[in-house]
Amino acid sequence: MKWQQVRELFPDQFVLLSILDYREEEDKKVVTEVAPVKAISERDANKEFFSAAPGNVVYHTSNEECVIHLRKDPLLRVRR
């Protein structure tokens, strides 16, 4: 299912998605195909976000595109 279709089915809600296809652009993944698993209340969104299985993501449908920003070196520290 395309992201725009998910936005129409679940307007202005958090949704648990299974990522089926994406394309990489520089330091981000632009998700193109998803399978909605379930709608999530605002109260439970944070908990679901941190407990989502690999390949799943919690995202809000108010966003025009489903974009995941990638960290290249998440453990890299800057020293002064």
N, CA and C of each residue as an Amber inpcrd file, in Angstrom:
protein
   240
   0.8500000  -1.1650000   0.0000000   0.0000000   0.0000000   0.0000000
   0.9010000   1.2350000   0.0000000   0.5550000   2.2250000  -0.7540000
   1.3080000   3.4770000  -0.8190000   1.0320000   4.3210000   0.4260000
   1.9970000   5.1850000   0.7730000   1.8790000   6.0350000   1.9540000
   0.6470000   6.9420000   1.8600000   0.3500000   7.4700000   0.6880000
  -0.8080000   8.3490000   0.5360000  -2.1190000   7.6080000   0.8310000
  -2.1850000   6.3420000   0.5000000  -3.3800000   5.5500000   0.8000000
  -3.5400000   5.3590000   2.3100000  -2.4310000   5.1430000   2.9980000
  -2.4720000   5.0040000   4.4610000  -2.9480000   6.3070000   5.0810000
  -2.4730000   7.4310000   4.5560000  -2.8880000   8.7410000   5.0720000
  -4.3960000   8.9500000   4.9170000  -4.9690000   8.4360000   3.8350000
  -6.4090000   8.5670000   3.6120000  -7.2070000   7.6540000   4.5400000
  -6.7090000   6.4410000   4.7750000  -7.4130000   5.4840000   5.6390000
  -7.3330000   5.8490000   7.1170000  -6.1990000   6.4190000   7.5400000
  -5.9650000   6.7570000   8.9450000  -5.6070000   8.2340000   9.0720000
  -6.5370000   9.1400000   8.8290000  -6.1850000  10.5640000   8.8590000
  -5.8030000  11.0420000  10.2620000  -4.6900000  11.7740000  10.3300000
  -4.2200000  12.4310000  11.5490000  -4.1080000  11.4690000  12.7380000
  -3.4600000  10.3200000  12.5180000  -3.2820000   9.3040000  13.5620000
  -1.8730000   8.7300000  13.5080000  -1.4540000   8.1380000  14.6230000
  -0.2430000   7.3300000  14.6270000  -0.6240000   5.9410000  14.1320000
   0.2600000   5.3530000  13.3090000  -0.0080000   4.0360000  12.7410000
   1.2570000   3.1860000  12.8500000   1.0890000   1.9240000  13.2460000
   2.1890000   0.9700000  13.2260000   2.2510000   0.3940000  11.8190000
   3.4150000   0.5400000  11.1720000   3.5820000   0.1330000   9.7860000
   4.6490000  -0.9350000   9.6500000   4.4380000  -1.8400000   8.7330000
   5.4680000  -2.7800000   8.3210000   6.0190000  -2.2520000   6.9970000
   7.3270000  -2.0200000   6.9410000   7.9440000  -1.4360000   5.7490000
   8.1820000  -2.5400000   4.7220000   7.5990000  -2.3640000   3.5340000
   7.7410000  -3.3440000   2.4620000   8.7840000  -2.9230000   1.4310000
   8.8800000  -1.6140000   1.1590000   9.8370000  -1.1240000   0.1710000
  10.2040000   0.3160000   0.4950000  11.4460000   0.6770000   0.1600000
  11.9310000   2.0370000   0.3890000  13.0740000   2.3300000  -0.5670000
  13.4120000   3.6060000  -0.6620000  14.5940000   4.0070000  -1.4170000
  15.4560000   4.8750000  -0.5070000  16.7600000   4.7720000  -0.6830000
  17.6810000   5.5570000   0.1410000  18.1180000   6.7920000  -0.6140000
  18.1000000   7.9220000   0.0940000  18.5680000   9.1950000  -0.4430000
  19.4730000   9.8270000   0.6050000  20.7590000   9.8910000   0.3090000
  21.7550000  10.4650000   1.2130000  21.6600000   9.8240000   2.5920000
  21.1680000  10.5620000   3.5840000  21.1190000  10.0560000   4.9570000
  19.6950000   9.7580000   5.4180000  18.8350000   9.3320000   4.4860000
  17.4570000   9.0130000   4.8690000  16.8930000   7.9010000   4.0010000
  15.8820000   7.2280000   4.5520000  15.1050000   6.2340000   3.8170000
  13.7420000   6.8520000   3.5420000  13.3360000   6.8550000   2.3010000
  11.9990000   7.3080000   1.9320000  11.1760000   6.0530000   1.6900000
  10.2120000   5.8160000   2.5520000   9.4020000   4.6000000   2.4930000
   8.3480000   4.7630000   1.4010000   8.2870000   3.7860000   0.4960000
   7.3560000   3.8650000  -0.6330000   6.1930000   2.8820000  -0.5170000
   6.4160000   1.7180000   0.0760000   5.3620000   0.7060000   0.2480000
   5.3150000   0.2570000   1.6990000   4.1090000   0.2460000   2.2680000
   3.9320000  -0.1760000   3.6590000   2.7100000  -1.0770000   3.7790000
   2.6650000  -1.7960000   4.8870000   1.4750000  -2.5620000   5.2540000
   1.0670000  -2.0650000   6.6340000  -0.0590000  -1.3600000   6.7330000
  -0.4800000  -0.8880000   8.0540000  -0.8500000  -2.0650000   8.9510000
  -0.3220000  -2.0630000  10.1700000  -0.6090000  -3.1270000  11.1250000
  -1.7960000  -2.7260000  11.9860000  -1.7230000  -1.5180000  12.5650000
  -2.8430000  -1.0320000  13.3720000  -2.6760000   0.4500000  13.6570000
  -3.7900000   1.0980000  13.9660000  -3.7610000   2.4860000  14.4200000
  -3.3910000   2.4910000  15.8980000  -2.6850000   3.5350000  16.3250000
  -2.2060000   3.6230000  17.7020000  -2.6590000   4.9460000  18.2980000
  -3.1270000   4.9000000  19.5280000  -3.5530000   6.1310000  20.1950000
  -2.3280000   6.9810000  20.5220000  -2.5360000   8.2790000  20.6580000
  -1.4270000   9.1790000  21.0110000  -0.8010000   8.7760000  22.3330000
  -1.5970000   8.2870000  23.2410000  -1.1170000   7.8910000  24.5730000
  -0.1190000   6.7320000  24.4860000  -0.3340000   5.8020000  23.5510000
   0.5100000   4.6110000  23.4350000   1.5950000   4.7150000  22.3630000
   1.6450000   5.8170000  21.6300000   2.5620000   5.9310000  20.4910000
   4.0260000   5.7960000  20.8940000   4.4330000   6.4390000  21.9700000
   5.8340000   6.3890000  22.3920000   6.2410000   4.9690000  22.7820000
   5.3850000   4.2910000  23.5390000   5.6720000   2.9140000  23.9580000
   5.7800000   1.9910000  22.7440000   4.8530000   2.1210000  21.8080000
   4.8660000   1.2930000  20.6000000   6.0860000   1.5970000  19.7270000
   6.4800000   2.8760000  19.6800000   7.6380000   3.2650000  18.8740000
   8.8980000   2.5390000  19.3340000   9.1230000   2.5180000  20.6470000
  10.3460000   1.9190000  21.1710000  10.2850000   0.3920000  21.2670000
   9.1020000  -0.1860000  21.1330000   9.0060000  -1.6490000  21.1800000
   8.6970000  -2.2560000  19.8050000   8.7380000  -1.4470000  18.7560000
   8.4500000  -1.9490000  17.4030000   9.5240000  -2.9360000  16.9630000
   9.1020000  -3.9950000  16.3220000  10.0200000  -5.0250000  15.8190000
  10.8260000  -4.4770000  14.6360000  11.9640000  -5.0880000  14.3370000
  12.7320000  -4.6640000  13.1560000  11.8750000  -4.7500000  11.8900000
  11.9470000  -3.7220000  11.0710000  11.1340000  -3.6720000   9.8550000
   9.8000000  -2.9890000  10.0600000   9.4890000  -2.6380000  11.3120000
   8.2610000  -1.9180000  11.6290000   8.6110000  -0.5330000  12.1510000
   7.6730000   0.3840000  12.0150000   7.8820000   1.7440000  12.4980000
   6.5260000   2.3470000  12.8620000   6.5440000   3.2380000  13.8360000
   5.3460000   3.9960000  14.1930000   5.5050000   5.3740000  13.5630000
   4.5060000   5.8120000  12.8130000   4.6090000   7.0790000  12.0910000
   3.2590000   7.7770000  12.1110000   3.2730000   9.1090000  12.0630000
   2.0370000   9.8910000  12.0930000   1.6300000  10.2590000  10.6740000
   0.3600000  10.1390000  10.3830000  -0.1180000  10.3520000   9.0180000
  -0.2470000  11.8190000   8.6250000   0.0740000  12.7370000   9.5110000
   0.0610000  14.1490000   9.1300000   1.2590000  14.4950000   8.2440000
   2.2610000  13.6180000   8.1990000   3.4530000  13.8490000   7.3780000
   3.1720000  13.5260000   5.9110000   3.6420000  14.3970000   5.0140000
   3.4460000  14.2040000   3.5760000   4.1370000  12.9460000   3.0640000
   5.3570000  12.6930000   3.5510000   6.1200000  11.5110000   3.1530000
   6.5130000  10.7380000   4.3940000   6.7180000   9.4600000   4.2370000
   7.2160000   8.6240000   5.3260000   8.7310000   8.5430000   5.1610000
   9.4590000   9.3220000   5.9790000  10.9100000   9.4480000   5.8610000
  11.5590000   9.0530000   7.1780000  12.5820000   8.2080000   7.0930000
  13.3410000   7.7930000   8.2670000  14.7560000   8.3200000   8.1070000
  15.1750000   9.1830000   9.0180000  16.5250000   9.7430000   8.9690000
  17.5030000   8.7490000   9.5780000  18.5850000   8.5040000   8.8670000
  19.5790000   7.5220000   9.2840000  20.7650000   8.2060000   9.9570000
  21.2560000   7.5780000  10.9980000  22.4800000   8.0480000  11.6400000
  23.6130000   7.1620000  11.1440000  24.6030000   7.7650000  10.5530000
  25.7260000   6.9900000  10.0190000  26.6350000   6.4800000  11.1340000
  26.9450000   7.3140000  12.1080000  27.8170000   6.9390000  13.2250000
  27.1440000   7.3190000  14.5390000  26.1560000   6.5420000  14.9890000
  25.4020000   6.9350000  16.1820000  26.2280000   6.9320000  17.4650000
  27.3480000   6.2300000  17.4900000  28.1490000   6.1650000  18.7070000
  29.3380000   7.1170000  18.6670000  29.4800000   7.8700000  17.6080000
  30.5830000   8.8030000  17.4650000  30.3850000   9.9840000  18.3960000
  31.4020000  10.2850000  19.1890000  31.3290000  11.4090000  20.1210000
  32.2820000  12.5000000  19.6640000  31.8830000  13.7170000  19.8920000
  32.7190000  14.8600000  19.5360000  33.4470000  15.3130000  20.7870000
  34.7640000  15.4300000  20.6850000  35.5590000  15.8850000  21.8290000
  35.9730000  17.3200000  21.6080000  36.0420000  18.0550000  22.7000000
  36.4850000  19.4560000  22.6250000  37.8770000  19.5970000  23.1230000
